[in-house]
Amino acid sequence: MLLSQSCKAAIKSLVFIASKSESGVKTGIKDITKEIGENEHTIAKTLQILVKQGVLSSQRGPIGGFYLTNIQLKINMFKVVEAIDGNLLFKECVLGFKECNSKNPCPMHHSFSKVRDDLYKIFKENTIQSLCDSIQNGESYLLI
């Protein structure tokens, strides 16, 4: 798979949190895991990383939880993937060769480089807000 399970869970969590943040609601771990069908421990660790990276905000206490600021809603999916999985998806050789490049290509280099460029563009163009909007508009779903 292209994205790790943690990265997929991070994206789903962010979209759910975004849907609540617009109305000023802070969301707890239990609500997130119930809504997106992921493991509570995985979500807790993943969201901690996102908070440390500045992708997500949190507040402790009885009225605490996770939320996104207007600036964070504009963060693109590339930054989310980079925070959780790193950026190797957009750089490394599809066959795992360390010295694969246009001068020294692996057998799949030329075919995969276009796919990799397209993936990069998709992840750069899509923001947390745009994914949230597609769900709120009924164009897509968070949990099927």
N, C-alpha and C positions, 0 to 999 in steps of 0.2 A: 504494500500500500504506500501511497505517497506521503500521507501524514500519519504520525504516531497516534495511538489511541488518546493520549493526553492532549495532543494538539486538537483533535476532533472535539474532545470534551470541552476544551477551552473555548473554541469557536461557538459551540452550542450554548455554553454558559453565558458568554458575552452577549449573544443575541437575546437570550432570555432576560438577562439583567438589563439590557438596553430597553426592552419593552416595558420594564417596570420603572426604570430611571426617568423616563419622559414624564411620568406623573409624580415624580419626587419620592417614589417608594424605594427603600433599601431592601435588598433581598438576602435572606439567609441561606446557608448551605443546604439545609433540609428541603427548602422550597425549590432550589435549583435542581438538586438531584432527583427529586420527585418529578419535576416537569420534564427533564431531559433524559431520564432513564439511565443515569450514570452512577458509579460508585462514589459514596460520600468521601472516602479517604482520597481518591484520585482527584476529585473536584477541589477539595481543600488544599492539597499540595499545588495543584495547577493554578488556582486562583491566587495563592501566595506569591507565586512566581510573577503573575501578571501585575499584582500590586507593586512588587519590587521594581518591575520594569516600567511602571508608570502608565500601563495600559488600562488599569482598573483602579478604582478607589474603594476604600473600606473604612468603616467606622465601628468601633467597639461599643459595647454597652447594650442596654435594653432596647434602644431605638436604633441600634447599629445594623450593619449588614454591608453588602456590596452594592456599588452604584457606579455609574459612568457620568462624567461631566460632559458638557457640550463639546469640549475639545477632544475628549477621549472617544466620543461617538464618531469622530471623523478619522480615527486611526484605521489604516488599511490592514487587510488580512496578511500582507507580507510581514508587517511588524509583529503581528500575533504569532505567525509561524516562526519567525526569527526568535521571538522570546521563548518559545517552548521547544522547538526542534532545531533551531539554528537555521542557517541559510544554505546548507549544503544541497538541499533539494534543487536550488536554482543554480548550482555551480558544479556539483560533482558529476563524474562520468556515470552514465546509466549502467555500465557493466562493472563499475568500481575501480577502474584503472586510475592510478595516481597521476600519470603523465599524459592523459588524454586531452588533446586540444586540436585546434584547426590545422596545426602543422604536423601533429602526431596523433591522428584520430583513431579511435577504436572502430570496429565494424559498424556500430550504430550511431556514431557521433553526429554525422550530418543529418540523419533522420531525427534524432532525438533533440538536437540543438534547437530546432524550430519548436518542438513541443515544449521544451524547457522555457524558451522565450515567451511562448503563449501563456504558459502557467504563471510566469513572472508577471506578465501584464494583467492577467486575471486577478491575481492576489494583490497587486498594486492598486487596481481600479476599484475593487470592492472594499467598502468600509463596514465597520460594525453597524453604522446607521443604515447603509443601503441593504444589508442583509436583514436587519430588523424591519425595515420598510416593506421588503418583499413578503415577509410573513404577515405583517399587519394588513397588507393589501390583498392577501389571499393568493398570491402568486407562488408561494412555497410554504413548506411546513417544517416545523422544528422537530416534531416527533410523529412518526407514521405508525 
